[in-house]
Amino acid sequence: MEIKHSAHAGTLESSDLTVTLQPATAGISIALTSSVAKQFGDQIKQVVTATLQKLGIQAATVKVNDKGALDCTVKARTIVAAYRAADKTDYDWEEINSWIN
């Protein structure tokens, strides 16, 4: 999957996060804003990176603004932002479900 343009998913409500993806030439870079970054920042970045890799995304600039989201929410928001940024609407729910749980 290729990131074609900027797109985001999520809210700034408690227990949620926003994920914004932008095109990049190489690699995945993540800028994280979170009040719990010291405790969970590495975990949040790992979940975002792993989710993007499972979607076949090798290059993206990612901005994450976390408000205490659980891993399942991080995955879901990352998937939605990726599909929006790639202009894809053909979600493979069976495949996604096999690795999101």
C-alpha positions as CSV (number, residue, x, y, z in Angstrom):
1,M,0.0,0.0,0.0
2,E,1.3,3.5,-0.9
3,I,0.6,6.7,1.0
4,K,-0.6,9.1,-1.7
5,H,-1.6,12.1,0.4
6,S,-2.1,13.3,4.0
7,A,-5.0,11.7,5.9
8,H,-5.9,11.2,9.5
9,A,-8.2,9.3,11.8
10,G,-9.3,9.6,15.4
11,T,-10.3,12.2,17.9
12,L,-8.8,14.1,20.8
13,E,-11.2,12.6,23.3
14,S,-10.0,10.8,26.4
15,S,-8.8,7.2,25.6
16,D,-8.5,7.9,21.9
17,L,-5.7,9.3,19.6
18,T,-5.3,10.9,16.3
19,V,-3.0,9.4,13.7
20,T,-2.0,11.5,10.7
21,L,-0.1,9.9,7.8
22,Q,1.8,11.8,5.1
23,P,3.8,10.5,2.2
24,A,7.6,10.0,2.6
25,T,10.4,8.9,0.4
26,A,11.8,6.2,2.6
27,G,11.2,4.6,6.0
28,I,8.6,5.2,8.7
29,S,9.1,8.2,11.0
30,I,6.8,8.8,14.0
31,A,6.3,12.0,16.0
32,L,4.5,11.2,19.2
33,T,2.7,13.6,21.5
34,S,1.4,12.0,24.6
35,S,1.2,12.7,28.3
36,V,2.2,9.0,28.9
37,A,5.0,9.0,26.4
38,K,7.6,8.2,29.1
39,Q,5.7,5.0,30.1
40,F,4.1,3.9,26.9
41,G,5.7,5.9,24.0
42,D,7.9,3.0,22.8
43,Q,4.8,0.7,22.8
44,I,2.7,3.1,20.9
45,K,5.4,3.6,18.2
46,Q,5.9,-0.2,18.0
47,V,2.1,-0.8,17.5
48,V,1.9,1.9,14.8
49,T,5.1,0.6,13.0
50,A,3.9,-3.0,13.1
51,T,0.5,-2.1,11.8
52,L,1.9,-0.1,8.9
53,Q,4.3,-2.9,8.1
54,K,1.4,-5.5,8.0
55,L,-0.4,-3.2,5.6
56,G,2.7,-3.2,3.4
57,I,3.6,0.5,4.0
58,Q,7.3,1.1,3.9
59,A,7.4,4.9,3.7
60,A,5.3,7.3,5.8
61,T,5.6,10.3,8.1
62,V,3.3,9.7,11.0
63,K,2.1,12.1,13.6
64,V,0.4,10.6,16.7
65,N,-1.4,12.6,19.3
66,D,-2.3,10.2,22.1
67,K,-4.9,10.7,24.8
68,G,-4.5,7.3,26.6
69,A,-5.6,4.9,23.8
70,L,-5.3,1.2,24.2
71,D,-3.3,-0.8,21.6
72,C,-6.5,-2.0,19.8
73,T,-7.4,1.7,19.3
74,V,-3.9,2.6,18.1
75,K,-4.2,-0.3,15.5
76,A,-7.7,0.7,14.4
77,R,-6.9,4.4,13.9
78,T,-3.6,3.6,12.1
79,I,-5.5,1.2,9.7
80,V,-8.2,3.8,8.9
81,A,-5.6,6.6,8.4
82,A,-3.6,4.4,6.1
83,Y,-6.6,3.4,3.9
84,R,-7.7,7.0,3.7
85,A,-4.2,8.2,2.7
86,A,-3.9,5.5,0.1
87,D,-7.4,6.2,-1.3
88,K,-8.4,2.6,-0.7
89,T,-11.9,1.4,0.3
90,D,-11.5,-2.3,-0.2
91,Y,-10.8,-3.3,3.4
92,D,-9.8,-6.9,3.7
93,W,-11.6,-7.5,7.0
94,E,-10.7,-11.1,7.4
95,E,-7.0,-10.4,6.9
96,I,-7.1,-7.4,9.2
97,N,-9.1,-9.3,11.9
98,S,-6.5,-12.1,11.8
99,W,-3.7,-9.9,13.1
100,I,-5.6,-7.1,14.9
101,N,-6.7,-9.3,17.8
